[in-house]
Every structure is written in structure tokens, then in C-alpha cells.
Amino acid sequence: MDVRVLTARDAAAWRRLRLRALRESPDAFLSTYAEERSRTVADVARRFRTAWSARDNAIVGAFDGTRLVGICGYQREAVRRQRHRATIWGMYVAPGWRGDGVGRVLLARAIDQLRAAGGIEEVHLGVGTTNRAAQALYHSAGFRTWAVDRHAMKEGRRYIDEEYMVLRRASSSRRLSSPRAIAQR
């Protein structure tokens, strides 16, 4: 398993996996398949070159050979008074690779990248209250719930609640699995 920060060269693979995630797990994301489908590979490559190209604002990908099978975005807050915070977003692992620690490795790599950027004290994320597997992963990594937003998203007449979690003092969080541990399984 190769886990690394994605670049503009990975735009097509990221877009494919992102669209799959939105189609298969629509309740897990704020964006919808219809919204994301309109973005071209060129649009995505441009985002990689501009918005997702810094040490503290990027996307990590897990590859099985040449196939992208998992993604996890992270972003440091831009406002000066919130630069001590970052957010994990867009986490997804394709079904065939779930349960093998791929998500854990992606999360660890994102947190490591944020640590390397320096000055990050809190890492935040949101997770649907029905996504038990993701909740368990985040709890095992040291994240703690600080709020639940009832009706955070609405699809038709159905509401989706979101649990907000934080990892405080990200520099001293629990050590998560390394890519080498996953490759040995």
C-alpha cells in the first residue's frame, strides 16, 4: 500500500474515486454527486495546483498498485485567529479495502502532515451519526465528540445529523498504523 499526498497528476483518479464515494455513500458528504459531476478533470487538477498544494492543505491518497482506493483531505484554517485549527474532510475508502486499516493509515498521514506544518493544536471533523465504522475509527484515534448538529443536512424530506469531533493537542495524539503495517497484512 502506497500512501502519499496527491498532486495534479492524480486529478482523474481522485475525481473517479470522489464520484464513486458520493454515489455510494451520499449521506457521508456535504457535496452531492450531481454537484461534483459537473467539475472536469481540468477543474480538479487546477484545485490541486492552487488550493490543495500546501503542507497544511492537501489530500492524501492510498494506492493499491496504481489504483487509488482511499482518500482523506485536510485543511488548516485560513483566518489568523484560527490557524491553530485544521479540518479533516472527504475521507473515503472503497468497499473492497475497508476493514484492513486503510482509513486509519490515511488519517494518520493527514495528521502527520498537519503536525509537520507546525502550530496545529486541534484537528476537527464531522461524521454522520449513522456512520458507525467512521465514528469508531475517529474515537480510536483520540477524537472526541464536542457537538451533534441535528438536521445538519437535508435530502428531500430526510434529515442527516452530523457529529462534530475534535482531536486536541494534535501534536500528542495516539500513534496510528503506518502504511508498512497495512502492506504486511
Contacts in CASP RR format, 6 or more apart in sequence:
PFRMAT RR
TARGET T0000
AUTHOR 0000-0000-0000
METHOD contacts of the structure
MODEL  1
MDVRVLTARDAAAWRRLRLRALRESPDAFLSTYAEERSRTVADVARRFRT
AWSARDNAIVGAFDGTRLVGICGYQREAVRRQRHRATIWGMYVAPGWRGD
GVGRVLLARAIDQLRAAGGIEEVHLGVGTTNRAAQALYHSAGFRTWAVDR
HAMKEGRRYIDEEYMVLRRASSSRRLSSPRAIAQR
1 62 0 8 1.000
1 63 0 8 1.000
1 64 0 8 1.000
1 102 0 8 1.000
1 105 0 8 1.000
1 179 0 8 1.000
1 182 0 8 1.000
1 183 0 8 1.000
2 62 0 8 1.000
2 63 0 8 1.000
2 65 0 8 1.000
2 179 0 8 1.000
3 60 0 8 1.000
3 61 0 8 1.000
3 62 0 8 1.000
3 63 0 8 1.000
3 105 0 8 1.000
3 106 0 8 1.000
3 109 0 8 1.000
3 179 0 8 1.000
4 60 0 8 1.000
4 61 0 8 1.000
4 63 0 8 1.000
4 109 0 8 1.000
5 58 0 8 1.000
5 59 0 8 1.000
5 60 0 8 1.000
5 61 0 8 1.000
5 113 0 8 1.000
6 14 0 8 1.000
6 48 0 8 1.000
6 52 0 8 1.000
6 58 0 8 1.000
6 59 0 8 1.000
6 60 0 8 1.000
6 61 0 8 1.000
6 71 0 8 1.000
7 48 0 8 1.000
7 53 0 8 1.000
8 45 0 8 1.000
8 46 0 8 1.000
8 48 0 8 1.000
8 49 0 8 1.000
10 48 0 8 1.000
10 61 0 8 1.000
10 68 0 8 1.000
11 41 0 8 1.000
11 42 0 8 1.000
11 44 0 8 1.000
11 45 0 8 1.000
11 48 0 8 1.000
12 41 0 8 1.000
12 44 0 8 1.000
13 67 0 8 1.000
13 68 0 8 1.000
14 44 0 8 1.000
14 48 0 8 1.000
14 59 0 8 1.000
14 61 0 8 1.000
14 68 0 8 1.000
14 71 0 8 1.000
15 36 0 8 1.000
15 39 0 8 1.000
15 41 0 8 1.000
15 44 0 8 1.000
16 68 0 8 1.000
17 68 0 8 1.000
17 69 0 8 1.000
17 70 0 8 1.000
17 71 0 8 1.000
17 92 0 8 1.000
17 94 0 8 1.000
18 36 0 8 1.000
18 71 0 8 1.000
18 90 0 8 1.000
18 92 0 8 1.000
19 33 0 8 1.000
19 36 0 8 1.000
19 37 0 8 1.000
20 92 0 8 1.000
20 94 0 8 1.000
21 28 0 8 1.000
21 29 0 8 1.000
21 71 0 8 1.000
21 90 0 8 1.000
21 92 0 8 1.000
22 29 0 8 1.000
22 31 0 8 1.000
22 32 0 8 1.000
22 33 0 8 1.000
22 36 0 8 1.000
23 33 0 8 1.000
24 95 0 8 1.000
25 92 0 8 1.000
26 32 0 8 1.000
26 33 0 8 1.000
26 155 0 8 1.000
27 128 0 8 1.000
27 130 0 8 1.000
27 131 0 8 1.000
27 153 0 8 1.000
27 155 0 8 1.000
27 160 0 8 1.000
28 92 0 8 1.000
28 127 0 8 1.000
28 128 0 8 1.000
28 131 0 8 1.000
28 134 0 8 1.000
29 90 0 8 1.000
30 153 0 8 1.000
48 59 0 8 1.000
51 57 0 8 1.000
52 58 0 8 1.000
52 59 0 8 1.000
52 73 0 8 1.000
54 76 0 8 1.000
54 117 0 8 1.000
55 113 0 8 1.000
55 116 0 8 1.000
55 117 0 8 1.000
56 74 0 8 1.000
56 75 0 8 1.000
56 76 0 8 1.000
56 86 0 8 1.000
56 113 0 8 1.000
56 114 0 8 1.000
56 117 0 8 1.000
56 118 0 8 1.000
56 120 0 8 1.000
57 74 0 8 1.000
57 75 0 8 1.000
57 76 0 8 1.000
58 73 0 8 1.000
58 74 0 8 1.000
58 113 0 8 1.000
59 71 0 8 1.000
59 72 0 8 1.000
59 73 0 8 1.000
59 74 0 8 1.000
60 71 0 8 1.000
60 72 0 8 1.000
60 73 0 8 1.000
60 74 0 8 1.000
60 106 0 8 1.000
60 109 0 8 1.000
60 110 0 8 1.000
60 113 0 8 1.000
61 68 0 8 1.000
61 70 0 8 1.000
61 71 0 8 1.000
61 72 0 8 1.000
61 106 0 8 1.000
61 109 0 8 1.000
62 68 0 8 1.000
62 69 0 8 1.000
62 70 0 8 1.000
62 71 0 8 1.000
62 93 0 8 1.000
62 97 0 8 1.000
62 102 0 8 1.000
62 103 0 8 1.000
62 105 0 8 1.000
62 106 0 8 1.000
62 179 0 8 1.000
63 69 0 8 1.000
64 97 0 8 1.000
69 93 0 8 1.000
69 94 0 8 1.000
69 96 0 8 1.000
69 97 0 8 1.000
69 102 0 8 1.000
70 92 0 8 1.000
70 93 0 8 1.000
70 94 0 8 1.000
70 97 0 8 1.000
70 102 0 8 1.000
70 103 0 8 1.000
70 106 0 8 1.000
71 90 0 8 1.000
71 91 0 8 1.000
71 92 0 8 1.000
71 106 0 8 1.000
72 88 0 8 1.000
72 90 0 8 1.000
72 91 0 8 1.000
72 92 0 8 1.000
72 103 0 8 1.000
72 106 0 8 1.000
72 107 0 8 1.000
72 109 0 8 1.000
72 110 0 8 1.000
73 88 0 8 1.000
73 89 0 8 1.000
73 90 0 8 1.000
73 91 0 8 1.000
73 110 0 8 1.000
74 86 0 8 1.000
74 87 0 8 1.000
74 88 0 8 1.000
74 89 0 8 1.000
74 110 0 8 1.000
74 111 0 8 1.000
74 113 0 8 1.000
74 114 0 8 1.000
74 123 0 8 1.000
75 86 0 8 1.000
75 87 0 8 1.000
75 89 0 8 1.000
76 83 0 8 1.000
76 85 0 8 1.000
76 86 0 8 1.000
76 114 0 8 1.000
76 117 0 8 1.000
76 120 0 8 1.000
77 83 0 8 1.000
77 84 0 8 1.000
77 85 0 8 1.000
77 86 0 8 1.000
77 87 0 8 1.000
83 119 0 8 1.000
84 119 0 8 1.000
84 120 0 8 1.000
84 121 0 8 1.000
84 122 0 8 1.000
85 120 0 8 1.000
85 121 0 8 1.000
85 122 0 8 1.000
85 123 0 8 1.000
85 124 0 8 1.000
86 114 0 8 1.000
86 120 0 8 1.000
86 122 0 8 1.000
86 123 0 8 1.000
86 124 0 8 1.000
86 170 0 8 1.000
87 123 0 8 1.000
87 124 0 8 1.000
87 125 0 8 1.000
88 107 0 8 1.000
88 110 0 8 1.000
88 123 0 8 1.000
88 124 0 8 1.000
88 125 0 8 1.000
88 126 0 8 1.000
89 125 0 8 1.000
91 103 0 8 1.000
91 106 0 8 1.000
91 107 0 8 1.000
91 125 0 8 1.000
91 134 0 8 1.000
93 102 0 8 1.000
93 103 0 8 1.000
93 106 0 8 1.000
98 133 0 8 1.000
100 182 0 8 1.000
100 185 0 8 1.000
101 177 0 8 1.000
101 182 0 8 1.000
102 182 0 8 1.000
103 137 0 8 1.000
104 137 0 8 1.000
104 140 0 8 1.000
104 141 0 8 1.000
104 176 0 8 1.000
104 177 0 8 1.000
105 176 0 8 1.000
105 177 0 8 1.000
105 178 0 8 1.000
105 179 0 8 1.000
105 181 0 8 1.000
105 182 0 8 1.000
107 137 0 8 1.000
107 138 0 8 1.000
107 141 0 8 1.000
107 176 0 8 1.000
108 141 0 8 1.000
108 175 0 8 1.000
108 176 0 8 1.000
108 177 0 8 1.000
108 178 0 8 1.000
109 179 0 8 1.000
111 123 0 8 1.000
111 141 0 8 1.000
111 167 0 8 1.000
111 170 0 8 1.000
111 173 0 8 1.000
111 176 0 8 1.000
114 120 0 8 1.000
114 123 0 8 1.000
114 170 0 8 1.000
115 170 0 8 1.000
115 171 0 8 1.000
118 171 0 8 1.000
119 171 0 8 1.000
120 170 0 8 1.000
120 171 0 8 1.000
121 168 0 8 1.000
121 169 0 8 1.000
121 170 0 8 1.000
121 171 0 8 1.000
122 166 0 8 1.000
122 167 0 8 1.000
122 168 0 8 1.000
122 169 0 8 1.000
122 170 0 8 1.000
123 143 0 8 1.000
123 166 0 8 1.000
123 167 0 8 1.000
123 170 0 8 1.000
123 173 0 8 1.000
124 164 0 8 1.000
124 165 0 8 1.000
124 166 0 8 1.000
124 167 0 8 1.000
125 138 0 8 1.000
125 143 0 8 1.000
125 164 0 8 1.000
125 165 0 8 1.000
125 166 0 8 1.000
126 162 0 8 1.000
126 163 0 8 1.000
126 164 0 8 1.000
126 165 0 8 1.000
127 134 0 8 1.000
127 135 0 8 1.000
127 138 0 8 1.000
127 162 0 8 1.000
127 163 0 8 1.000
127 165 0 8 1.000
128 134 0 8 1.000
128 135 0 8 1.000
128 152 0 8 1.000
128 160 0 8 1.000
128 161 0 8 1.000
128 162 0 8 1.000
128 163 0 8 1.000
129 135 0 8 1.000
129 148 0 8 1.000
129 160 0 8 1.000
129 161 0 8 1.000
129 162 0 8 1.000
129 163 0 8 1.000
130 160 0 8 1.000
135 163 0 8 1.000
138 165 0 8 1.000
139 165 0 8 1.000
140 174 0 8 1.000
141 167 0 8 1.000
141 173 0 8 1.000
141 174 0 8 1.000
141 176 0 8 1.000
142 167 0 8 1.000
142 173 0 8 1.000
142 174 0 8 1.000
143 165 0 8 1.000
143 166 0 8 1.000
143 167 0 8 1.000
144 165 0 8 1.000
144 166 0 8 1.000
144 167 0 8 1.000
144 168 0 8 1.000
145 163 0 8 1.000
145 164 0 8 1.000
145 165 0 8 1.000
146 164 0 8 1.000
146 165 0 8 1.000
146 166 0 8 1.000
147 163 0 8 1.000
147 164 0 8 1.000
148 161 0 8 1.000
148 162 0 8 1.000
148 163 0 8 1.000
148 164 0 8 1.000
149 161 0 8 1.000
149 162 0 8 1.000
149 163 0 8 1.000
149 164 0 8 1.000
150 159 0 8 1.000
150 161 0 8 1.000
151 159 0 8 1.000
151 160 0 8 1.000
151 161 0 8 1.000
152 159 0 8 1.000
152 160 0 8 1.000
152 161 0 8 1.000
152 162 0 8 1.000
153 159 0 8 1.000
153 160 0 8 1.000
153 162 0 8 1.000
154 160 0 8 1.000
167 173 0 8 1.000
END
